[in-house]
Amino acid sequence: DEVIDFFTKASWGQLELKNERKNEIELELTSPLIVSRVKSKAEHYFQIEAGFLAQQIELQKQAITETFEHPVKKANKVQFTVKWDRKDTL
């Protein structure tokens, strides 16, 4: 919940938890800023957001974590998949 609140307060957009599994979380980010970034002809990179998510989930799960970003141009949103391995602890 704190990570979702941070995204809103930082004006990064509305972050929503879509699915959570044993070693994976799927999140979705939407905002007017995301719309303009996704629609631009330039490459779509959301590495700051992905890195922030990875770091926060890593601290919560106490395991090495990686986030993959998936811009969805037609829906004007970004999906993030956060994965970790419980065997690879901090």
MDTraj code that builds the backbone (N, CA, C; nanometers):
import mdtraj as md
import numpy as np

residues = "ASP GLU VAL ILE ASP PHE PHE THR LYS ALA SER TRP GLY GLN LEU GLU LEU LYS ASN GLU ARG LYS ASN GLU ILE GLU LEU GLU LEU THR SER PRO LEU ILE VAL SER ARG VAL LYS SER LYS ALA GLU HIS TYR PHE GLN ILE GLU ALA GLY PHE LEU ALA GLN GLN ILE GLU LEU GLN LYS GLN ALA ILE THR GLU THR PHE GLU HIS PRO VAL LYS LYS ALA ASN LYS VAL GLN PHE THR VAL LYS TRP ASP ARG LYS ASP THR LEU".split()
xyz = np.array([
    [0.0819, -0.1201, 0.0000],
    [0.0000, 0.0000, 0.0000],
    [0.0863, 0.1265, 0.0000],
    [0.1991, 0.1229, 0.0710],
    [0.2859, 0.2404, 0.0754],
    [0.3464, 0.2703, -0.0614],
    [0.3795, 0.1675, -0.1366],
    [0.4361, 0.1863, -0.2705],
    [0.3313, 0.2495, -0.3611],
    [0.2076, 0.2028, -0.3529],
    [0.0993, 0.2590, -0.4336],
    [0.0779, 0.4051, -0.3963],
    [0.0786, 0.4363, -0.2674],
    [0.0643, 0.5749, -0.2218],
    [0.1784, 0.6621, -0.2727],
    [0.3017, 0.6077, -0.2719],
    [0.4158, 0.6848, -0.3192],
    [0.3985, 0.7226, -0.4659],
    [0.3556, 0.6286, -0.5494],
    [0.3375, 0.6572, -0.6917],
    [0.2388, 0.7720, -0.7110],
    [0.1325, 0.7721, -0.6346],
    [0.0328, 0.8785, -0.6441],
    [0.0919, 1.0121, -0.5983],
    [0.1566, 1.0132, -0.4824],
    [0.2131, 1.1373, -0.4276],
    [0.3263, 1.1919, -0.5130],
    [0.4015, 1.1051, -0.5787],
    [0.5114, 1.1483, -0.6648],
    [0.4624, 1.1877, -0.8044],
    [0.3322, 1.1781, -0.8260],
    [0.2696, 1.2088, -0.9563],
    [0.3185, 1.1167, -1.0671],
    [0.3546, 0.9934, -1.0294],
    [0.3946, 0.8949, -1.1301],
    [0.2734, 0.8264, -1.1904],
    [0.1598, 0.8339, -1.1240],
    [0.0382, 0.7735, -1.1758],
    [-0.0296, 0.6851, -1.0731],
    [-0.1344, 0.6206, -1.1200],
    [-0.2134, 0.5308, -1.0351],
    [-0.1620, 0.3890, -1.0539],
    [-0.1025, 0.3342, -0.9491],
    [-0.0483, 0.1984, -0.9522],
    [-0.1510, 0.1050, -0.8904],
    [-0.1746, -0.0064, -0.9594],
    [-0.2755, -0.1014, -0.9124],
    [-0.2187, -0.2427, -0.9151],
    [-0.2385, -0.3142, -0.8072],
    [-0.1985, -0.4545, -0.7990],
    [-0.2985, -0.5364, -0.8782],
    [-0.2494, -0.6124, -0.9760],
    [-0.3373, -0.6929, -1.0609],
    [-0.3384, -0.8399, -1.0217],
    [-0.2210, -0.8907, -0.9823],
    [-0.2117, -1.0326, -0.9525],
    [-0.0895, -1.0569, -0.8653],
    [-0.1017, -1.1488, -0.7728],
    [0.0124, -1.1849, -0.6889],
    [0.0199, -1.3364, -0.6795],
    [0.1393, -1.3869, -0.7086],
    [0.1648, -1.5303, -0.6998],
    [0.2762, -1.5537, -0.5997],
    [0.3180, -1.6767, -0.5875],
    [0.4204, -1.7150, -0.4903],
    [0.5492, -1.6335, -0.5054],
    [0.5976, -1.6168, -0.6269],
    [0.7245, -1.5475, -0.6516],
    [0.7108, -1.4355, -0.7546],
    [0.5911, -1.3779, -0.7661],
    [0.5690, -1.2789, -0.8709],
    [0.4508, -1.1892, -0.8369],
    [0.4636, -1.0619, -0.8734],
    [0.3544, -0.9664, -0.8593],
    [0.3379, -0.8961, -0.9932],
    [0.2141, -0.8771, -1.0341],
    [0.1840, -0.8009, -1.1547],
    [0.1125, -0.6729, -1.1139],
    [0.1633, -0.5606, -1.1658],
    [0.1085, -0.4289, -1.1343],
    [0.0797, -0.3556, -1.2640],
    [-0.0086, -0.2564, -1.2551],
    [-0.0434, -0.1767, -1.3719],
    [-0.0378, -0.0294, -1.3345],
    [0.0217, 0.0515, -1.4220],
    [0.0367, 0.1949, -1.3975],
    [-0.0349, 0.2731, -1.5069],
    [-0.1210, 0.3658, -1.4644],
    [-0.1913, 0.4524, -1.5583],
    [-0.1827, 0.5964, -1.5091],
    [-0.1819, 0.6902, -1.6030],
    [-0.1866, 0.8334, -1.5723],
    [-0.1849, 0.9102, -1.7034],
    [-0.2237, 1.0376, -1.7011],
    [-0.2125, 1.1186, -1.8232],
    [-0.0681, 1.1265, -1.8742],
    [0.0276, 1.1294, -1.7843],
    [0.1682, 1.1328, -1.8238],
    [0.2070, 1.0038, -1.8958],
    [0.1578, 0.8915, -1.8482],
    [0.1864, 0.7632, -1.9129],
    [0.1283, 0.7634, -2.0532],
    [0.0095, 0.8188, -2.0710],
    [-0.0533, 0.8250, -2.2034],
    [0.0387, 0.8964, -2.3012],
    [0.0894, 1.0127, -2.2630],
    [0.1762, 1.0886, -2.3541],
    [0.3076, 1.0151, -2.3798],
    [0.3615, 0.9496, -2.2796],
    [0.4877, 0.8764, -2.2977],
    [0.4681, 0.7542, -2.3864],
    [0.3596, 0.6821, -2.3681],
    [0.3348, 0.5617, -2.4471],
    [0.3030, 0.5982, -2.5920],
    [0.2304, 0.7091, -2.6143],
    [0.1912, 0.7477, -2.7498],
    [0.3040, 0.8127, -2.8293],
    [0.4100, 0.8570, -2.7620],
    [0.5197, 0.9221, -2.8341],
    [0.5879, 0.8213, -2.9253],
    [0.6505, 0.8733, -3.0287],
    [0.7172, 0.7852, -3.1249],
    [0.8520, 0.7358, -3.0746],
    [0.8993, 0.7946, -2.9676],
    [1.0271, 0.7527, -2.9091],
    [1.0092, 0.6181, -2.8395],
    [1.1195, 0.5571, -2.8056],
    [1.1143, 0.4321, -2.7291],
    [1.0496, 0.4591, -2.5939],
    [0.9819, 0.3615, -2.5437],
    [0.9124, 0.3751, -2.4158],
    [0.9928, 0.3046, -2.3082],
    [1.0492, 0.3835, -2.2207],
    [1.1257, 0.3267, -2.1109],
    [1.0644, 0.3713, -1.9795],
    [1.0453, 0.2779, -1.8918],
    [0.9905, 0.3052, -1.7602],
    [1.0824, 0.2428, -1.6562],
    [1.2122, 0.2644, -1.6763],
    [1.3121, 0.2005, -1.5915],
    [1.3182, 0.2617, -1.4515],
    [1.2898, 0.3889, -1.4385],
    [1.2899, 0.4484, -1.3040],
    [1.1803, 0.3844, -1.2205],
    [1.0607, 0.3749, -1.2790],
    [0.9492, 0.3139, -1.2082],
    [0.9766, 0.1661, -1.1796],
    [1.0306, 0.0955, -1.2792],
    [1.0607, -0.0474, -1.2628],
    [1.1669, -0.0687, -1.1554],
    [1.2702, 0.0138, -1.1557],
    [1.3757, 0.0020, -1.0555],
    [1.3257, 0.0313, -0.9158],
    [1.2399, 0.1325, -0.9051],
    [1.1825, 0.1657, -0.7745],
    [1.0994, 0.0488, -0.7216],
    [1.0163, -0.0090, -0.8078],
    [0.9348, -0.1240, -0.7671],
    [1.0223, -0.2409, -0.7238],
    [1.1266, -0.2697, -0.8006],
    [1.2159, -0.3809, -0.7667],
    [1.2788, -0.3595, -0.6299],
    [1.3257, -0.2392, -0.6046],
    [1.3917, -0.2103, -0.4770],
    [1.2944, -0.2236, -0.3595],
    [1.1757, -0.1709, -0.3749],
    [1.0790, -0.1755, -0.2661],
    [1.0328, -0.3182, -0.2358],
    [1.0062, -0.3954, -0.3391],
    [0.9629, -0.5338, -0.3194],
    [1.0783, -0.6171, -0.2644],
    [1.2002, -0.5864, -0.3082],
    [1.3185, -0.6556, -0.2559],
    [1.3306, -0.6355, -0.1049],
    [1.3082, -0.5137, -0.0605],
    [1.3145, -0.4849, 0.0831],
    [1.2036, -0.5573, 0.1598],
    [1.0866, -0.5657, 0.0997],
    [0.9747, -0.6326, 0.1658],
    [0.9927, -0.7843, 0.1704],
    [1.0393, -0.8419, 0.0605],
    [1.0500, -0.9881, 0.0502],
    [1.1844, -1.0406, 0.1002],
    [1.2817, -0.9521, 0.1186],
    [1.4165, -0.9910, 0.1609],
    [1.4779, -1.0928, 0.0646],
    [1.4558, -1.0709, -0.0651],
    [1.5106, -1.1568, -0.1696],
    [1.5443, -1.0702, -0.2907],
    [1.6459, -1.1113, -0.3668],
    [1.6849, -1.0382, -0.4868],
    [1.5650, -1.0342, -0.5820],
    [1.5354, -0.9140, -0.6320],
    [1.4136, -0.8907, -0.7091],
    [1.4457, -0.8212, -0.8407],
    [1.3661, -0.8510, -0.9439],
    [1.3812, -0.7898, -1.0745],
    [1.2433, -0.7513, -1.1267],
    [1.2350, -0.6367, -1.1939],
    [1.1082, -0.5913, -1.2500],
    [1.1203, -0.5787, -1.4008],
    [1.0189, -0.6284, -1.4711],
    [1.0101, -0.6187, -1.6161],
    [0.8957, -0.5241, -1.6503],
    [0.9205, -0.4334, -1.7436],
    [0.8203, -0.3355, -1.7838],
    [0.7588, -0.3760, -1.9174],
    [0.6281, -0.3533, -1.9305],
    [0.5559, -0.3904, -2.0518],
    [0.4613, -0.2762, -2.0899],
    [0.5083, -0.1778, -2.1692],
    [0.4169, -0.0711, -2.2129],
    [0.3076, -0.1308, -2.3024],
    [0.1836, -0.0897, -2.2786],
    [0.0706, -0.1363, -2.3582],
    [0.0155, -0.0137, -2.4311],
    [0.0620, 0.0050, -2.5543],
    [0.0314, 0.1260, -2.6294],
    [-0.1191, 0.1432, -2.6530],
    [-0.1869, 0.0380, -2.6902],
    [-0.3301, 0.0488, -2.7206],
    [-0.4134, 0.0867, -2.5985],
    [-0.3705, 0.0439, -2.4814],
    [-0.4453, 0.0720, -2.3589],
    [-0.3881, 0.1910, -2.2809],
    [-0.2790, 0.2515, -2.3313],
    [-0.2171, 0.3674, -2.2655],
    [-0.1830, 0.3404, -2.1196],
    [-0.1135, 0.2318, -2.0968],
    [-0.0728, 0.1956, -1.9608],
    [0.0572, 0.1176, -1.9670],
    [0.1130, 0.0944, -1.8505],
    [0.2347, 0.0143, -1.8395],
    [0.2067, -0.0966, -1.7394],
    [0.2436, -0.2164, -1.7753],
    [0.2325, -0.3287, -1.6836],
    [0.3725, -0.3646, -1.6362],
    [0.3837, -0.3975, -1.5096],
    [0.5110, -0.4373, -1.4504],
    [0.4964, -0.5771, -1.3926],
    [0.5970, -0.6585, -1.4167],
    [0.6039, -0.7908, -1.3561],
    [0.7252, -0.7905, -1.2646],
    [0.7017, -0.8095, -1.1361],
    [0.8085, -0.8126, -1.0367],
    [0.8280, -0.9575, -0.9946],
    [0.9525, -1.0063, -1.0097],
    [0.9813, -1.1463, -0.9769],
    [1.0953, -1.1540, -0.8765],
    [1.0923, -1.2575, -0.7928],
    [1.1976, -1.2803, -0.6958],
    [1.2111, -1.4298, -0.6741],
    [1.3265, -1.4668, -0.6178],
    [1.3543, -1.6072, -0.5850],
    [1.3844, -1.6142, -0.4355],
    [1.3006, -1.6812, -0.3628],
    [1.3175, -1.6903, -0.2170],
    [1.4507, -1.7534, -0.1768],
    [1.5116, -1.8306, -0.2675],
    [1.6406, -1.8928, -0.2384],
    [1.7547, -1.7932, -0.2493],
    [1.7316, -1.6823, -0.3182],
    [1.8331, -1.5789, -0.3411],
    [1.8070, -1.4623, -0.2460],
    [1.8326, -1.4848, -0.1174],
    [1.8005, -1.3867, -0.0151],
    [1.9080, -1.2813, -0.0004],
    [1.8700, -1.1723, 0.0641],
    [1.9642, -1.0626, 0.0902],
    [2.0550, -1.0965, 0.2060],
])
top = md.Topology()
chain = top.add_chain()
for i, resn in enumerate(residues, 1):
    res = top.add_residue(resn, chain, resSeq=i)
    for name in ("N", "CA", "C"):
        top.add_atom(name, md.element.get_by_symbol(name[0]), res)
traj = md.Trajectory(xyz[None], top)
